[in-house]
Structures are given as C-alpha cells and as structure tokens.
Amino acid sequence: MNCALCVEYPDRVRDLFSETKKIEEEMGRVRNEKWGPRVIDIDILLFGDLILDEEDLKIPHPELHKRRFAMIPLLEIDKEILHPLFRKRLRDFLRGIDRSQKVKFIGKITLPDLEIGANPCTERKLK
C-alpha cells in the first residue's frame, strides 16, 4: 500500500530524513538488501522546490516521475504540483508511464482535527 502525506516541516531536510529513518527502525524495518521486502518504507518525494543529490538522499526522489503508485497519491493532494528538476507538472508524466503499473484507490485518509487554517501543500507553487 502506498500513500502520500504533505506536511509543513520547519527544519532542514536532513533532519526530516533522520526522523523518517528512526520511524522505520521503530516499526521494525531491517535494511538487509536494496529493493528487498520491508515492513515500511518512508521516502521524501519532494521538499518544496529543493533539488538535492547526495549519496544517501536525493530530492526529488529519482524515480518519482516514473512511478504511478507514487505520483497518483501526490496528485490527490495537489493536481498542479510541479517536479522541481524537470519543471513539469507531475500529471504530465503519467501519460508516458506504462499502464501495467496498476494503482487501485482504496480510500482517502483525512485528519480533520489537524486541518487548521490554510493547507501549506496546495497554497505554495513553484515559481
């Protein structure tokens, strides 16, 4: 199962990355092999319009524009979201992806108690 979450994070992306690794570890993730089975996998797909290419952290996620299962949940959040590296709307990449990548919508998760004020994820666009 895949889902996307948009959050406003006040610190550095490296701090967020460390937090996601802690969560994975607490949930029982063991890193034995690349692409191997795992209990949980948390990826930072985008971080505003940041472009970062480090050995252990690449933003935007290098496979984002090739994966329907990653793009479609993001597009549920914001249909106009842009890929910061290619400066192209994510939805425009969908046409070029093989339809054999199946995505089945099973429901929308909402957190009404947290929906206070404007949504930072839909109000900010790349310039």
MIMARBA-827689 format. One record per residue: residue in one letter; x, y, z of N, C-alpha, C, CB in turn. Coordinates in pm, whole numbers, padded with zeros to 5 digits, always signed. Glycine has a CB too. Example, Ala and Ser with C-alpha at 12.3 -4.5 7.8 and 13.67 -1.06 7.14 Angstrom:
REM residues 2
A+01319-00569+00780+01230-00450+00780+01320-00330+00780+01131-00447+00905 S+01285-00225+00708+01367-00106+00714+01290+00003+00787+01408-00060+00572 
//
This chain:
REM residues 127
M+00085-00116+00000+00000+00000+00000+00090+00123+00000-00096+00000+00121 N+00048+00224-00074+00121+00350-00081+00027+00465-00047+00183+00371-00222 C+00083+00566+00014+00007+00688+00037+00105+00804+00037-00074+00681+00172 A+00051+00922+00024+00133+01044+00028+00082+01132+00140+00130+01119-00109 L+00172+01204+00198+00141+01294+00307+00214+01424+00282+00179+01233+00444 C+00146+01533+00302+00208+01664+00288+00214+01727+00427+00129+01755+00187 V+00332+01770+00466+00349+01834+00596+00432+01961+00579+00416+01738+00697 E+00413+02052+00670+00498+02170+00677+00606+02137+00778+00417+02301+00716 Y+00731+02138+00736+00842+02099+00822+00939+02217+00835+00915+01973+00767 P+00959+02268+00956+01037+02392+00971+01189+02374+00969+00999+02456+01099 D+01236+02250+00980+01380+02229+00989+01439+02184+00856+01410+02126+01096 R+01565+02144+00859+01636+02102+00738+01587+01966+00690+01786+02097+00765 V+01599+01942+00561+01556+01815+00503+01636+01699+00564+01573+01817+00350 R+01760+01723+00598+01844+01618+00658+01785+01576+00794+01990+01667+00675 D+01729+01672+00869+01664+01640+00996+01539+01555+00973+01627+01769+01073 L+01460+01591+00873+01342+01513+00841+01381+01372+00798+01261+01582+00729 F+01485+01360+00718+01534+01230+00674+01571+01144+00795+01655+01247+00580 S+01642+01201+00892+01679+01128+01014+01555+01081+01089+01766+01215+01105 E+01455+01167+01097+01331+01130+01165+01261+01013+01095+01237+01251+01174 T+01258+01015+00962+01191+00906+00890+01265+00774+00912+01181+00937+00740 K+01396+00778+00919+01473+00655+00941+01447+00601+01082+01626+00681+00922 K+01433+00691+01181+01401+00648+01318+01264+00580+01322+01402+00770+01416 I+01167+00638+01254+01032+00579+01250+01037+00441+01187+00934+00670+01171 E+01108+00428+01075+01120+00297+01010+01181+00194+01105+01204+00308+00882 E+01286+00234+01174+01353+00143+01267+01260+00103+01381+01480+00209+01323 E+01188+00201+01437+01094+00172+01546+00982+00077+01502+01033+00302+01597 M+00949+00082+01373+00843-00006+01321+00897-00141+01276+00773+00061+01205 G+01026-00164+01293+01083-00295+01265+01151-00311+01131+00978-00393+01274 R+01179-00203+01063+01247-00215+00934+01392-00257+00955+01240-00082+00856 V+01432-00356+00877+01570-00403+00876+01621-00385+00734+01582-00553+00925 R+01737-00323+00719+01793-00297+00586+01897-00404+00552+01856-00155+00580 N+01848-00516+00496+01938-00623+00457+01977-00617+00311+01875-00756+00486 E+01883-00581+00227+01910-00578+00084+01832-00464+00019+01873-00713+00018 K+01895-00405-00085+01828-00299-00158+01711-00360-00236+01926-00225-00254 W+01598-00293-00235+01476-00335-00303+01413-00461-00241+01504-00360-00450 G+01465-00502-00126+01410-00621-00061+01279-00592+00009+01511-00678+00037 P+01212-00697+00057+01086-00678+00130+01111-00598+00258+01021-00814+00164 R+01011-00519+00296+01026-00437+00415+00890-00412+00479+01095-00304+00381 V+00894-00391+00609+00774-00363+00686+00718-00226+00649+00803-00371+00835 I+00808-00130+00633+00769+00007+00600+00882+00073+00521+00736+00089+00728 D+00844+00165+00435+00942+00240+00357+00890+00383+00346+00965+00176+00214 I+00960+00475+00409+00920+00616+00406+01018+00691+00318+00914+00678+00550 D+00968+00750+00211+01051+00829+00120+01010+00975+00126+01040+00775-00023 I+01107+01062+00113+01079+01204+00095+01079+01225-00056+01187+01297+00169 L+00961+01239-00112+00949+01253-00257+00986+01393-00303+00807+01220-00302 L+00937+01491-00230+00962+01632-00260+00985+01706-00129+00843+01696-00340 F+01057+01816-00136+01076+01903-00020+01074+02045-00074+01211+01871+00058 G+00952+02095-00095+00937+02225-00161+00995+02216-00301+01007+02337-00079 D+01076+02312-00337+01139+02309-00470+01286+02270-00461+01124+02444-00538 L+01325+02210-00349+01464+02168-00327+01507+02061-00427+01481+02115-00184 I+01628+02076-00477+01693+01974-00558+01821+01937-00484+01722+02023-00707 L+01831+01809-00445+01943+01762-00364+01991+01629-00421+01902+01747-00215 D+02121+01615-00438+02177+01491-00491+02295+01449-00405+02220+01508-00640 E+02266+01379-00297+02368+01326-00209+02363+01174-00214+02349+01378-00063 E+02467+01110-00168+02473+00965-00179+02352+00894-00118+02600+00915-00113 D+02311+00937+00000+02203+00867+00070+02068+00939+00063+02240+00847+00213 L+02063+01055+00000+01939+01131-00007+01932+01212-00136+01926+01224+00115 K+01832+01181-00215+01812+01251-00342+01669+01305-00345+01838+01155-00464 I+01659+01436-00369+01529+01502-00375+01528+01592-00496+01498+01582-00244 P+01427+01584-00579+01313+01494-00567+01357+01347-00580+01207+01527-00673 H+01272+01258-00532+01303+01115-00541+01333+01083-00687+01184+01027-00488 P+01446+01017-00714+01489+00997-00853+01394+00914-00940+01622+00932-00853 E+01307+00835-00880+01214+00753-00957+01071+00808-00956+01213+00612-00904 L+01050+00920-00889+00915+00974-00874+00841+00985-01006+00922+01109-00809 H+00901+01043-01106+00833+01070-01233+00812+00943-01317+00913+01171-01314 K+00858+00829-01268+00842+00701-01338+00744+00608-01269+00976+00632-01351 R+00692+00647-01155+00610+00559-01072+00469+00611-01050+00677+00538-00938 R+00375+00546-01113+00234+00583-01096+00194+00575-00949+00144+00492-01180 F+00240+00470-00880+00200+00449-00740+00250+00559-00647+00250+00315-00692 A+00350+00635-00690+00398+00748-00610+00331+00878-00654+00550+00760-00621 M+00314+00895-00784+00258+01021-00836+00109+01036-00807+00281+01031-00984 I+00033+00931-00824-00112+00943-00809-00152+00988-00669-00180+00809-00841 P-00095+00932-00561-00130+00987-00428-00088+01133-00412-00064+00904-00319 L+00024+01173-00470+00064+01314-00463-00035+01403-00536+00204+01333-00522 L-00083+01354-00650-00179+01432-00728-00314+01442-00659-00195+01371-00866 E-00344+01351-00568-00465+01364-00487-00453+01485-00394-00489+01235-00404 I-00332+01518-00356-00308+01634-00269-00311+01763-00350-00172+01620-00196 D-00244+01760-00465-00233+01880-00548-00216+01839-00694-00113+01970-00502 K-00317+01861-00774-00315+01821-00915-00219+01904-00999-00454+01831-00972 E-00174+02017-00949-00085+02105-01025+00060+02098-00979-00134+02247-01014 I+00092+02006-00891+00227+02001-00835+00331+01981-00945+00238+01888-00731 L+00441+02055-00931+00548+02052-01031+00666+01970-00982+00594+02195-01064 H+00732+01904-01075+00857+01835-01046+00966+01942-01052+00884+01716-01149 P+01036+01967-00941+01130+02078-00938+01250+02063-01033+01181+02094-00798 L+01290+01942-01062+01405+01922-01150+01368+01943-01297+01462+01782-01130 F+01255+01886-01338+01212+01895-01477+01123+02015-01507+01140+01770-01515 R+01076+02083-01399+00987+02199-01412+00864+02165-01497+01063+02318-01474 K+00808+02049-01469+00695+01997-01544+00594+01942-01442+00739+01885-01646 R+00464+01956-01473+00363+01904-01382+00373+01751-01373+00221+01946-01428 L+00358+01698-01252+00365+01553-01233+00261+01481-01319+00345+01516-01086 R+00143+01538-01328+00038+01471-01404+00075+01453-01551-00092+01550-01393 D+00163+01538-01603+00206+01525-01742+00296+01403-01764+00279+01650-01785 F+00360+01356-01659+00443+01235-01670+00357+01109-01681+00536+01225-01549 L+00236+01113-01628+00151+00993-01625+00127+00936-01764+00018+01026-01560 R+00111+01022-01861+00083+00975-01998+00192+00883-02052+00066+01094-02092 G+00316+00904-02011+00428+00828-02063+00462+00702-01985+00546+00914-02068 I+00385+00674-01880+00415+00557-01797+00327+00439-01839+00394+00589-01648 D+00389+00324-01851+00320+00201-01888+00202+00176-01794+00417+00082-01885 R+00086+00150-01852-00036+00127-01774-00031-00004-01695-00156+00125-01865 S+00072-00085-01716+00083-00208-01639+00112-00178-01492+00193-00299-01697 Q+00156-00056-01462+00172-00014-01323+00032+00019-01269+00269+00110-01310 K-00029-00077-01205-00166-00061-01156-00171+00017-01026-00232-00198-01137 V-00269+00102-01015-00295+00177-00893-00444+00165-00865-00251+00327-00906 K-00476+00116-00746-00615+00100-00707-00643+00192-00588-00647-00050-00671 F-00739+00278-00604-00777+00371-00498-00861+00295-00395-00855+00494-00555 I-00818+00293-00270-00894+00222-00166-00955+00316-00064-00805+00122-00096 G-00921+00442-00069-00981+00537+00023-00892+00656+00048-01015+00470+00152 K-00952+00758+00104-00879+00880+00136-00871+00893+00287-00948+01005+00073 I-00753+00922+00335-00732+00940+00477-00738+01089+00506-00596+00879+00523 T-00820+01128+00601-00825+01270+00640-00803+01281+00790-00960+01335+00599 L-00746+01388+00828-00720+01416+00968-00788+01548+01003-00566+01420+00998 P-00920+01546+01020-00994+01671+01038-00947+01754+01157-01139+01642+01054 D-00897+01688+01260-00853+01764+01376-00728+01847+01347-00826+01671+01492 L-00655+01812+01243-00533+01883+01210-00552+01986+01101-00428+01786+01169 E-00667+01989+01041-00692+02082+00930-00728+02220+00985-00804+02029+00838 I-00625+02290+01026-00642+02422+01085-00581+02524+00989-00577+02431+01226 G-00660+02617+00943-00609+02720+00854-00584+02670+00714-00482+02776+00910 A-00501+02742+00643-00472+02711+00502-00386+02586+00491-00403+02829+00434 N-00401+02518+00380-00320+02399+00352-00189+02444+00287-00397+02299+00259 P-00076+02428+00356+00052+02476+00300+00093+02400+00175+00162+02464+00405 C+00039+02282+00156+00081+02199+00044+00012+02238-00086+00055+02054+00074 T-00103+02298-00078-00172+02338-00200-00161+02487-00227-00317+02299-00193 E-00113+02561-00129-00104+02706-00147+00029+02748-00207-00124+02777-00015 R+00134+02669-00190+00265+02705-00242+00288+02636-00376+00377+02670-00142 K+00325+02709-00474+00357+02655-00606+00498+02696-00643+00256+02703-00715 L+00563+02619-00724+00694+02657-00774+00679+02777-00867+00763+02539-00848 K+00773+02864-00861+00768+02983-00947+00843+02958-01074+00825+03106-00876 
//
